[in-house]
Amino acid sequence: MKTFLISDNIDTYTGLRLAGIEGVVIHSREHLKEELDKVLADREIGLVLLTEKFGREFPDIIDNVKLNRKLPLIVEIPDRHGTGRKADFITSYVNEAIGLKL
């Protein structure tokens, strides 16, 4: 299975290209939908790396794929600017999910 990157910046794209991962740099909602459709049509792609910006700006598109498709697995990654999440996001997630305060 192949890995594919959909990025909003050239730095993340360049870094992952150096690691041998194919991808594209896009900046609009329409282009995101087009690229996701291409990726979903390619049965060889099993993992899609997506910069966190898209998950924040277009959650309806991303969540639709995550909830309705088994493959490819979509993983949101931080870009060179870092993550947009709080420092304790994992602890907060556990607290919210199981009601256990850590």
N, C-alpha and C positions, 0 to 999 in steps of 0.2 A: 504494500500500500504506500501511496505517496502522501507527502505533506505539502500544503499550499498555504501561502500567506496572502492575506488581504490587509494592506496597511494604509494609513493616512499620511505617512511621511516617508521620505526617501531614506532616512537613516536606518530605520528598522528594516526596510526592504533590503538595503545594501548589506547590512550585517547578516541577515539570514540567507541572502544569496551567496555570501562567502561560505556559509555552512552547507550550501548545496540545495537550499529550499527555493523552489520556484514561487513566484508571486506577482502581485500587481500593487500599484499605488493608485488610490482613488480618492476623490474628494466630494462626491455627491451621492445623494440617496439613490438616484436612478442608476448610477454606475455601480453602486453596491448591489442593487437587485440584479443587474445584468451579470455581474461577476459571480454572484452566488448561484444564479441559474446555470451558468457554465460549469461551476464546480460540482453542483448537484447532478449534472448530467454525466460527469466523468466518474465511472465506477472505480477507477484506480485510486482516486483521492479518498483517503480514510481519515485524515486529520486536517482541519482548517484552523490556522492561527489567525486571529483577528485582533487588531489593536483595540484596547479598551474604549477608545473614543467612540467607535461604532456601536458598542454595546450601550453606551450612555445616550448617544444621540438617536439611534434607531432601534430601540429595544423590540419593537413590534416585528420587525423583519427577522432579527436574530432569534428571538424567542419562538417564532413560528417554525423555524428550521429545527431548533433544539427540541421542541416538543413533538413535532410531527415526523421526524426522520431518525432512524437509528444510526445511519452513516451519512455523511461524515460527522465525526465528533468535532464540535466547535469549541475552541479554547480561546478565551480572551486573554491577551498578554499586554503588559504595560509597554509603553514605548520609551524612548530615551528621556522623556520628561518625568518618568516615574509613574507610579500607580495613582489612580484617582481615589483609591480606597483609604479608609481610616487606618491608622496603625494597628488597631485591635479588631480588624474586620472578622478574623476567624473566631475570636472569642465571642464577639457579638452574634455571629452566625450560629454558633453552638447554643448560646443562650436563647436565641429566638427559636431555633429548631426544636430543642428538647426541653427548654425551660429550666435548664440547670445552670446555675451561676458558678462560673469558674474563678 
